[in-house]
Amino acid sequence: MTENIIKQLAANPNVGDPITGFGKIGLETGVEQAPAIFTSLIQSTIGLLTIIGGIYFIIQVFTGSIAIISSSGDKGKVEGGRKQIQYGILGMVVIVAAIFLADLVGFILGFNILSPASYITKLSQ
């Protein structure tokens, strides 16, 4: 059976469709769409990471609260739960501040860092 497959592959090495990429990233629409596709990729990645950070924040606050509730008055466990909640809040503040900081830096430099398609188009002209 394996020999038949190898013989068929040897007879016709062009099996299947050519590789075009993964969805919009594959540039099936043409190279002129590359800046818009890149911008979409950047924005989707930032959005996904923000959502993951938000979920992690909720998990940290929830588990920290459970640790405090189940501490039975043990000061070490209460302190550990409190620190876990504090670190979760600090992480969320860092995520939100990073997005605002990137937008501020883009404003100061004169282009939108979070949406670079127009700047890339200007560079190519």
PyMOL commands that set and color helices and strands:
alter all, ss='L'
color gray80, all
select helices_A, chain A and resi 2-11+23-26+31-69+75-109+117-124
alter helices_A, ss='H'
color red, helices_A
deselect
rebuild
show_as cartoon
